[in-house]
């Protein structure tokens, strides 16, 4: 299951590309992706904020910012139901 489209991260509109899978080892759904370059989200991560909420429509999921890539995009991960389901 995957998502490519608009989302909101920490109150900031972004474009998100993400996909996930069921992990049989821990019995939970893991998802991850990339937020297209958005300076406000990159600044949050560089300032030390990692835990965020991702909103797609009326669905919200907790997530974690992990790194800024060389192109200015931000990697994001989550465990549990993704916000696009």
Secondary structure as the mmCIF struct_conf table of DSSP 4:
data_model
#
loop_
_struct_conf.conf_type_id
_struct_conf.id
_struct_conf.beg_label_comp_id
_struct_conf.beg_label_asym_id
_struct_conf.beg_label_seq_id
_struct_conf.end_label_comp_id
_struct_conf.end_label_asym_id
_struct_conf.end_label_seq_id
STRN STRN1 UNK A 2 UNK A 9
TURN_TY1_P TURN_TY1_P1 UNK A 10 UNK A 11
STRN STRN2 UNK A 12 UNK A 23
TURN_TY1_P TURN_TY1_P2 UNK A 24 UNK A 27
STRN STRN3 UNK A 28 UNK A 35
HELX_LH_PP_P HELX_LH_PP_P1 UNK A 36 UNK A 37
HELX_RH_AL_P HELX_RH_AL_P1 UNK A 39 UNK A 46
TURN_TY1_P TURN_TY1_P3 UNK A 47 UNK A 48
STRN STRN4 UNK A 51 UNK A 56
TURN_TY1_P TURN_TY1_P4 UNK A 57 UNK A 58
STRN STRN5 UNK A 59 UNK A 68
TURN_TY1_P TURN_TY1_P5 UNK A 70 UNK A 71
BEND BEND1 UNK A 72 UNK A 72
STRN STRN6 UNK A 74 UNK A 79
BEND BEND2 UNK A 80 UNK A 81
TURN_TY1_P TURN_TY1_P6 UNK A 83 UNK A 84
#
